[in-house]
Amino acid sequence: STALKLRSGVIPTFRDRDFSRHRSDVELVTILLGSMVWGTFFSALVVGGMVGALIFFLVWQVTEPLVMRSLSFLAGISIVILLRMALFYSLRETFYVSFYRRIPQLVNVVALSIEAANFAVSVGYIIVRSIKLLVTTALYIGRIDTPLLAPGVGYGLDNYPNIFLKDILAHEAHRHPYIELIGKMFMMKLRYGENFGSTAGMF
């Protein structure tokens, strides 16, 4: 897989400015075999420890009440999130066309109220994200052919970068330079009337 990416050009060679750094310290390839063996061992050890700790906390009499309260807390957050998703699904087509807001004033008020509600619900998302990252890290300790935080690691389990990009695109959709330029032209036309844009060279 990695060799095919290198041969097909997916992994750049001479087009990459940093390719020359691979020419030095070639003897470091001798650590790969040991790293693969010990990486797999530690990955299995960490995963086994996490599963064992989870089972221990579930069955130990001292922590059982705390676990039950935590599970009820997570169940409540899950129900709220499901209701929120159903509400969003019904309102999405009414309020938005791709990144554009149909009724900006109403959408801003609704978005502000939902953002306030999400401030409390987001704790559930962060807990789930922490668990995903811990499990992904434990599983990828033995993977030496790819960086731990490379694109594709985790198979899209972490959606926060995409949500962050959507937020930027939604704001930029209403602040595009062309839209701002047209808005300025309309404002100048309203201010100066027939004197704006009538003489050659005004634009």
C-alpha positions, 0 to 999 in steps of 0.5 A, a space after each residue: 500500500 505505501 509502496 504503491 502510493 510511492 510508485 504512483 505518485 500519491 506520496 511525492 518524491 522529487 516534487 516534495 521540497 522536503 524529500 532531501 531529508 530522507 537521504 540522510 540517516 538511512 541506517 534508521 531503517 534497522 529499528 523497524 523490525 523491533 518497533 513493529 514487534 514491540 509496537 504490536 505488543 504494547 498496543 495489545 497491552 494497552 487495549 487489554 488494560 483499557 478493556 480490563 479496567 472498564 470491566 473492573 469498574 463495572 463489576 467492582 462494588 465500590 465503583 458500581 454506583 458511580 458507573 450507573 450514575 455515569 451511564 444514566 448521565 450519558 443516556 440522558 445526554 444521548 436522548 437530548 442529542 437525538 432530539 436535537 438531531 431530529 429538530 435540526 433535520 426538520 429545520 435545516 431545509 427551512 433555514 438554510 440553502 447550502 451555506 446561505 441562510 434563507 432568513 438571516 435574522 431568524 436563523 441568527 436567533 435560533 442559532 444563538 439559542 441552540 449554541 447556548 443549549 449545545 454548551 451543556 450538551 457538548 460535554 457528551 461530544 468531548 467525552 466521546 471524542 476523548 474515548 475515540 482518540 484514546 482507542 485510536 491511539 491504542 490501536 495505532 501504537 503498532 502502526 509504523 507506516 503512517 503518522 498517528 495524526 495523519 489524514 485517514 487515521 481513525 477512519 473519520 471518527 473525529 468530525 470536529 475538523 469538518 465542523 470547524 471548516 463548515 463554520 468558516 465556510 458558512 461565515 465566508 459565504 456571506 462575506 465573500 469579496 465579490 458580495 462585499 464589493 457589490 454591497 459597496 457599489 449599491 451603498 455608493 449608488 444609494 449615497 451619490 445617486 445618478 452621480 455614481 457610475 455615470 462618468 467614465 472611469 468611476 468604476 
